[in-house]
Each structure stands twice: as C-alpha cells, then as structure tokens.
Amino acid sequence: MNVTLRQLRVFEAVGRLKSFTRAAEALHLSQPAVSMQIKQLESNIGVALFEQVGKKIFLTEAGHELYQTSRIIDRQLDETEQIFEDIKGVRRGRLQIAVASTANYFAPRLLAVFSARHEAVTVNLDVTNREGLISHLEANDTDMVIMGLPPENLDLEAKAFLDNPLVVIAPPEHPLAGEKAISIQRLQEETFIMREPGSGTRIAMERFFAKQGAHLTTSMEMSSNEAIKQAVQAGLGLGIVSLHTLELELEMRRLVVLDVESLPILRHWYIVQRKGKRLSPVAAAFKDFVLEEAGKILQFPMA
C-alpha cells in the first residue's frame, strides 16, 4: 500500500472534522489541495474512504479502519518527537490540555503564570464538558486534562491538586439567606436549577443527596454555570455550583452561599492523563507546576 504521511495527515483531519473545508483551514491548505490528497489516497488504496449523504460526509467501513490506523501512527510520531526532545533537553514546544468548563474559572490564571516562565511554549486549551473530556482521554489526543472525578472505566493516572467545594447558592433576598444550619429536609421544599445530566457537578450532587435520602425538585436544567448563576439571580430557584465560579458574584453581593448542614460537598480537581503516556518536557513541567503550586497561586472566596 503506497501511502504518504502527508496523505494520512490530510485524511485524519478530514475524518476528524467531517469536512473538507474545515480540514483545509486546520491544515492551512486550499480545499482543492485537500480533495486532491484524498483522491490520490483512495486511488492508491483502491477503495472509497468517504461517502456523501446530502451535504454531510461520512467515513466508509474502509475509512473507519484507516482512520484508526492514522491516529495510531500520529500518536507514535508524537511520542518519537517527544523522545528526541527529551534527548535534546528542549524546554519549548506545545502544550495541549483540556479543562472542564468549571475549571476554566481558574485555569487561565495557572496558564498565565506558567507561560510567563516558559515564554517559548504555545498553549492549546480546550474548554469542554465532562463528555468532551472523556472523549479526549479515550482518543489520547491531549497531553492531560483537568477535571473533577475521573472516569473509572479508563486506564488513567490522576492526581488531586485542589479542593473543589460545591455549595448551594441563592439571591441575597431569598428567605433562607442568612439562616444558619439549614437542614437537607428544608431544601426539599425549594426548586433547583441544575447542570445537565452527566456533568460532574450533577453526578456529585445526586450522589450526595441520595446518600442523605433526599430528593431535590428540579425546575430547569442548564449546560453552563453562568446560566445557572443568572437564573438564580433572577429568582428562578436555588443552584448548586462550585465555589470557584462565584468570586465576582459574592464580591458584588449578587448571590449568597447558603449555610446548609453537611455542606459544602467536598470534591477535588484532578490532573489526568492516560496511564503510561510519555509526556513531553513541556507537559511534564506543567504537570509538576500544577501539583506543586496551584494551591499557592489560586485564592478563592470563603463559603
């Protein structure tokens, strides 16, 4: 099979992005150049790799097989490059990380300090939900991710580096604002605005209240902490969010943290990678930086 690395990289981009146009933009090529590479690859292999249904393109069965192979080859080339960097002792390069949307309230601060110390490093940051983080870990296409509780069904290395308290929030004029030791039973009389099912916050919250034998009434589900905070400020219900997301709102007295028995729900932030993954010198330096210094750099409001 006569296939070039250039053809494989173009094919991988089209297969990953499901678009010739977006692949061309990502690779800084013209769309005709991308189409030509795919046609030559299909001609060399002798089978179709893509099929078009309406305006969308999909991988054929042969395309799926080659896509998996192309990802493996790409990872092996990256690992080889990292070995060469280790040998040369290079402390520059590219850092690819993904963080949970909640972690993005503090991740830029960490990256700002790290980047100031390593000016030659280029950072690629993806902010996504739990499902997106798990997809990154499954594909092994980032150096590491920052998330809440890591999934148990993947072979991972995960180290906790920071507390992540979940608290109940309300508008300052709410009847429960200012009350002490509010019972879990009393909360069941309120309606709550929740994160979407599958989010780390939602999973932790449901586990906690299930252990308490309590059930909370959900009036709305939202996919971002900002949306939840806005809805709580508008008086649409109570919310449960990470304390790390509340710095501005608490300072401006737009929201208050309720004093609830057995709360906050104490979770942790983890820095996570695939087990056995070879980190580049830059990625290894960032991991050490987070584990050793994140707690000193980040200061958060008190619940």
C-alpha positions in Angstrom: 0.0 0.0 0.0 1.6 3.2 -1.2 0.6 5.9 1.3 2.4 9.0 2.3 2.4 10.7 5.7 1.0 13.8 4.1 -1.9 11.9 2.8 -2.6 10.3 6.1 -2.5 13.6 7.9 -4.9 15.2 5.5 -7.2 12.1 5.7 -7.1 12.2 9.5 -8.1 15.8 9.6 -11.0 15.3 7.2 -12.1 12.2 9.1 -11.9 14.0 12.5 -13.6 17.2 11.4 -16.1 15.6 9.0 -15.4 18.4 6.5 -13.0 19.1 3.6 -13.4 22.8 4.2 -12.6 22.7 8.0 -9.7 20.3 7.4 -8.2 22.7 4.8 -8.5 25.5 7.3 -6.9 23.5 10.1 -4.0 22.4 7.8 -3.6 25.8 6.2 -4.2 24.3 2.8 -6.7 25.0 0.0 -9.8 22.9 -0.3 -8.8 21.6 -3.8 -5.4 20.5 -2.3 -7.2 18.5 0.4 -9.6 17.0 -2.1 -6.6 16.0 -4.4 -4.8 14.3 -1.5 -7.9 12.3 -0.6 -8.5 11.3 -4.2 -4.9 10.1 -4.6 -5.1 8.2 -1.3 -8.3 6.5 -2.4 -6.7 5.7 -5.8 -3.6 4.2 -4.2 -5.7 2.1 -1.8 -8.3 1.1 -4.3 -11.4 1.8 -2.1 -13.6 4.7 -1.2 -12.8 6.3 2.2 -15.7 8.7 2.4 -19.3 8.8 1.3 -21.6 11.8 1.0 -25.1 11.8 2.3 -26.8 15.1 1.5 -24.4 17.8 2.4 -22.6 15.7 5.0 -19.6 13.3 4.6 -19.1 10.1 6.5 -16.3 7.6 6.8 -16.9 4.3 4.9 -16.1 1.0 6.6 -12.6 1.1 5.0 -12.4 4.8 6.1 -13.0 3.9 9.7 -10.2 1.3 9.6 -7.7 3.7 8.1 -8.8 6.4 10.5 -7.9 4.3 13.5 -4.5 3.4 11.9 -3.8 7.1 11.1 -4.5 8.1 14.7 -2.1 5.4 16.0 0.7 6.5 13.6 0.2 10.1 14.5 0.5 9.3 18.3 3.6 7.2 17.6 5.2 10.0 15.7 4.4 12.5 18.5 5.9 10.1 21.0 9.1 9.8 18.9 9.3 13.6 18.7 9.0 13.7 22.5 11.8 11.2 22.9 14.0 13.4 20.7 13.0 16.4 22.8 14.0 14.5 26.0 17.4 13.7 24.5 18.0 17.3 23.5 16.6 18.7 26.7 14.3 21.1 24.8 12.1 23.2 27.1 10.0 24.7 24.4 7.1 23.4 22.4 3.4 23.0 22.5 1.2 22.2 25.5 -2.2 20.7 24.7 -4.7 20.5 27.6 -8.4 20.3 28.0 -10.3 21.5 31.1 -13.8 21.2 32.5 -15.9 24.3 31.9 -16.0 24.9 35.7 -12.2 24.7 35.8 -11.9 27.4 33.3 -12.6 29.9 36.1 -9.1 29.3 37.4 -7.2 27.5 34.6 -6.2 30.8 32.8 -4.5 32.1 35.9 -2.4 28.9 36.1 -1.6 29.1 32.4 -0.7 32.8 32.7 1.9 32.1 35.4 3.3 29.0 33.6 3.5 30.9 30.3 5.4 33.8 31.9 8.0 31.3 33.0 8.1 29.4 29.7 7.7 32.1 27.0 8.6 29.8 24.1 5.6 27.5 24.9 2.5 27.6 22.8 -0.7 26.5 24.7 -3.7 24.9 23.1 -6.6 24.9 25.5 -10.0 23.2 25.0 -12.7 24.1 27.5 -15.4 21.4 27.4 -17.9 19.4 29.4 -17.3 16.1 31.1 -18.3 14.1 28.0 -15.8 16.1 25.9 -13.0 15.5 28.5 -13.7 11.7 28.5 -13.5 11.8 24.6 -10.1 13.5 24.8 -8.9 10.8 27.3 -10.2 8.0 25.1 -8.6 9.4 22.0 -5.4 10.3 23.9 -5.2 13.5 21.8 -4.2 15.9 24.6 -1.3 16.0 27.0 -3.6 15.9 30.0 -7.0 17.1 31.2 -8.1 19.0 34.3 -11.4 17.6 35.6 -13.4 16.5 38.6 -13.8 12.9 39.4 -12.0 10.9 36.7 -13.9 8.1 34.9 -13.3 4.6 36.3 -13.5 2.7 33.1 -10.3 4.1 31.6 -6.7 3.2 32.5 -5.6 6.6 33.8 -3.1 8.4 36.0 -5.0 11.0 38.1 -3.6 13.2 40.9 -5.7 15.6 43.0 -4.3 19.1 43.3 -7.0 21.4 44.6 -10.2 21.2 46.7 -13.5 21.8 44.7 -16.3 22.6 47.1 -19.9 22.5 45.8 -22.3 25.0 47.5 -25.9 26.0 47.4 -26.5 29.5 46.1 -29.4 31.9 46.4 -30.2 35.5 45.7 -29.5 37.8 48.7 -33.2 38.5 49.2 -34.1 34.7 49.5 -35.9 33.8 52.8 -33.1 31.3 53.5 -30.3 33.8 53.1 -28.7 34.4 56.5 -30.2 31.4 58.2 -27.8 29.0 60.0 -27.6 25.2 59.7 -30.4 24.8 57.1 -31.5 21.2 57.1 -31.4 19.0 54.0 -35.1 18.4 54.5 -35.8 22.1 54.3 -34.0 22.2 50.9 -36.5 19.7 49.6 -39.2 22.4 49.8 -37.2 24.5 47.3 -36.8 24.2 43.5 -33.3 23.9 42.0 -31.7 24.9 38.7 -29.3 22.0 37.8 -26.5 21.3 35.4 -27.3 18.9 32.6 -27.3 15.1 33.4 -23.8 13.6 33.0 -22.0 16.7 34.2 -19.5 16.3 37.1 -21.4 18.7 39.3 -24.7 16.9 38.7 -23.2 13.5 39.4 -21.7 14.6 42.7 -24.8 16.4 43.8 -27.1 13.4 43.0 -24.8 11.0 44.9 -24.6 13.3 47.9 -28.4 13.8 48.2 -29.1 10.2 47.5 -27.0 9.2 50.5 -28.9 11.7 52.6 -32.2 10.1 51.5 -33.2 13.4 50.0 -34.7 14.3 46.6 -34.5 17.8 45.2 -37.1 19.3 42.8 -35.6 20.4 39.5 -37.2 23.3 37.7 -34.6 23.8 35.0 -31.5 22.2 33.6 -28.7 24.3 32.1 -25.4 23.4 30.4 -23.3 26.2 32.0 -22.5 27.6 35.4 -23.0 31.1 34.1 -26.6 30.3 33.0 -27.3 28.8 36.4 -26.0 31.8 38.2 -28.0 34.2 36.1 -31.2 32.1 36.7 -30.6 32.1 40.4 -30.1 35.9 40.5 -33.4 36.2 38.6 -35.2 34.3 41.4 -36.0 31.2 39.4 -34.7 28.8 42.0 -31.6 27.8 44.0 -28.5 26.4 42.4 -25.6 24.1 43.3 -22.2 25.2 41.8 -18.5 25.1 42.5 -17.3 27.7 44.9 -14.6 28.5 42.3 -17.2 30.0 40.0 -18.5 32.6 42.5 -15.7 35.1 43.1 -17.3 38.0 41.3 -20.9 37.3 42.4 -20.0 37.0 46.1 -17.9 40.2 46.0 -20.7 42.1 44.3 -23.4 40.6 46.6 -25.3 39.3 43.6 -25.5 35.9 45.2 -25.0 34.3 48.6 -23.9 30.9 49.7 -26.5 29.2 52.0 -25.4 27.7 55.3 -26.6 24.1 54.8 -25.9 21.2 57.2 -23.3 18.7 55.8 -22.3 21.1 53.0 -20.3 22.0 51.1 -20.0 18.8 49.1 -16.2 18.4 49.0 -14.8 17.3 45.7 -11.3 17.7 44.2 -9.8 18.8 41.0 -7.6 16.3 39.3 -4.9 16.5 36.6 -5.4 13.4 34.5 -3.6 11.6 31.7 -3.6 8.1 30.1 -1.6 5.6 32.1 1.9 5.1 30.6 1.6 8.2 28.4 5.0 9.8 27.6 4.8 13.5 28.4 6.9 16.0 26.6 9.3 18.1 28.7 6.8 21.0 28.5 3.9 18.8 29.5 5.8 17.2 32.4 6.9 20.7 33.6 3.3 21.9 33.5 2.1 18.9 35.5 4.7 19.4 38.2 3.8 23.1 38.3 0.1 22.4 38.8 0.8 19.8 41.5 3.3 21.9 43.4 2.0 25.4 43.0 -1.7 25.6 42.1 -2.8 25.7 45.8 -0.4 28.7 46.4 -1.4 30.7 43.3 -5.2 30.3 43.4 -7.1 32.1 46.1 -10.9 31.6 46.3 -13.8 33.2 48.3 -14.8 31.5 51.5 -18.2 29.8 51.6 
